[in-house]
Amino acid sequence: MASLSKVGSKIVGPISPKEFSDLSTLETKIDTAIQAVSDASATNAVLGTELITVLGNHFIVVLYQLS
């Protein structure tokens, strides 16, 4: 079985439903989260994003490859 020990995550949120409905605010939050990843293996190391909703608030999880 493969080891996922070289994968990191950064969580952005909470993002309120009002913020989430504004595309510009949402793009800014996602871009800020990706730029905040400082221990990635390369500038193109983002593996993906995942949206999680908890009690009406949204959180974005950014998955990336560690250096």
Number of C-alpha atoms within 10 A of each C-alpha: 3 4 6 8 8 11 16 17 18 15 17 17 15 16 18 14 12 9 15 17 11 10 10 10 14 15 12 11 18 18 11 12 17 21 10 11 19 11 12 19 15 12 11 9 17 19 12 11 16 10 11 14 13 8 6 11 15 18 18 21 19 20 20 23 20 17 12
